[in-house]
C-alpha cells in the first residue's frame, strides 16, 4: 500500500500539511525492516484522527477537567464496544468480528484526544 492509498483509506486529507509530511515520514519508516514497525500504522491512524478532529473542532484549548471529561467519554465508548463484543461472541461464537473495528476506532479516538490534550498543555500552560 502506498502513502496515498493509506490516506484515501483513512480519509486523511492533510497530505500537503506539516502533519502530512510527518505522517509520510512515519509511513515510510514503517515500511523499513525494524522490530517496532507494527506501531507505525497505529500511530498514523492516530495522526489521521487528530487531523479529523482539528477539521471538525478547530484548535481546542480547554482546562484539564474538561479534557478529562472528553477522554472518559471516549473510553466509555471503547468500553461499550468491548462489552458488546463479549456479548456477541457469547451469543454466537462464530460471529463476524465487526465489533473489533468499532473497538479499534474508539481506542484511536481516545488516543487522539490524549494527544490533543497534551498539545493544549504545551500551547497553553495556564490551562494546566
Order of alpha helices (4+ residues) and beta strands (2+ residues): alpha-alpha-alpha-alpha-alpha
